[in-house]
């Protein structure tokens, strides 16, 4: 599978999981575990803290999501990360 297909898959997957538009910020080919792709997407989401205290504000948090894909572009792992190294 090529880079463009992997990029589209990651963006679509993260958008469907979060309900928000996702922007791909990093995508790399990996060789561990039979190969595949490791990707990071950023999503701007309403601040959970601001929401929990009931303040009427549209403060947005920038969240990163890590997605691992196998060679067939199947998602094998998905996690929110505090930060990423670009």
C-alpha positions in Angstrom: 0.0 0.0 0.0 1.2 3.5 -0.7 1.7 6.6 1.3 -1.5 8.4 0.1 -3.7 5.4 0.9 -2.3 5.1 4.4 -2.7 8.9 5.0 -6.3 8.8 3.9 -7.1 5.8 6.1 -5.6 7.4 9.2 -7.4 10.7 8.7 -10.7 8.9 8.1 -10.3 6.6 11.0 -9.4 9.3 13.6 -12.2 11.5 12.3 -14.7 8.7 12.7 -13.5 7.9 16.2 -13.5 11.5 17.5 -16.3 13.0 15.4 -13.9 15.9 14.6 -11.8 16.7 11.5 -8.3 15.2 11.8 -5.1 16.5 10.3 -2.2 14.1 9.6 1.0 15.4 11.1 3.3 12.4 10.8 3.3 9.2 8.8 6.2 6.7 8.6 6.8 3.2 7.3 7.7 0.7 10.1 9.4 -2.6 9.8 8.6 -4.1 13.2 5.9 -6.8 13.5 5.8 -7.5 9.8 5.7 -3.9 8.7 3.0 -1.3 8.2 2.6 2.3 9.1 2.8 4.5 12.2 0.9 7.8 12.0 0.0 10.7 14.2 -3.1 12.9 13.6 -4.1 16.1 15.5 -7.6 16.9 16.4 -8.9 20.1 18.1 -11.5 19.1 20.7 -13.4 21.1 23.3 -11.4 21.3 26.5 -12.5 18.5 28.8 -11.5 20.6 31.9 -13.4 23.7 30.8 -16.4 21.6 30.0 -16.3 19.8 33.4 -16.3 23.0 35.4 -19.2 24.3 33.3 -17.6 27.5 31.9 -19.3 28.5 28.7 -16.2 28.8 26.5 -15.0 27.3 23.2 -11.5 26.6 24.5 -10.0 23.9 22.3 -7.4 21.4 23.2 -4.9 20.1 20.6 -4.9 16.4 20.9 -2.7 13.9 19.1 -3.7 10.4 18.2 -1.3 7.6 17.3 -2.5 5.0 14.8 -0.7 1.8 13.8 -1.7 0.1 10.5 -0.6 -3.2 9.2 0.4 -3.7 5.5 -3.2 -4.3 4.6 -4.1 -0.9 6.1 -6.0 -2.4 8.9 -5.9 -0.5 12.2 -4.0 -2.5 14.8 -3.6 0.1 17.5 -5.1 3.5 18.4 -4.2 5.8 21.3 -4.4 9.4 22.3 -1.0 10.9 23.1 0.0 13.9 25.3 2.7 14.9 22.9 4.6 13.6 19.9 8.1 14.1 18.5 8.0 15.5 15.0 
